[in-house]
Amino acid sequence: ITVFGLFFFYTIHKKNIARKKYRPSGIAVEKFKKKYPGITDGEIELVWQALYSFFEIIRKYRNSGASVEAYMTSVIVDDLWHEMILDTRNYMNFCKRFYGDYIHHHPGTVTFETDFTNKEVNLDTVKTYGLLKEMKVELFNGLPLLLSVDEVLGVRNGFRYNRDLLNKQLIEYKAN
């Protein structure tokens, strides 16, 4: 290993640690708390961790040069992301520092249905579920946090998913 190699590894490692330690700005969090009165700091941390996993999907696939379209699968996580985006200066700095470029918010498939415990979900959600499984993210209630946080926190009109149905759909998707 060369000195350059060690420096490169150290720089990447340091950036990974900084990215994991980052938290949304106080402005974004305060606005988020107004939308969710009574939410605890621990619950906000869960929401942030779910959003972080979403950003990591994007980072992983940007770095590989592959095209990826990840779909936001949580109402509460999307709300925190919106508050971050509205704090434009901090959000731009966050994106540039940790992801190299701005992470755009693209509207996903519009659905008024939020309970998918007994029915199949749209293909965008299946793809996002597959990407999270590939990354081996931490599971809550048998699902990645990004797909379970609404249910874990009891978010009114939040998304609810069925792990077995998602696995079935993912197998079918990969077979085609």
GIWO-V12739 format. One record per helix or strand of 3 or more residues. SS is the DSSP state (helix for helix, strand for strand). FROM is the first residue (numbers start at 1). TO is the last residue. Records with the same first field share a line. If there is no record, write none. Layout:
# GIWO-V12739
SS: FROM-TO + FROM-TO
This chain:
# GIWO-V12739
helix: 3-21 + 26-35 + 41-64 + 75-86 + 88-99 + 123-135 + 145-152 + 163-175
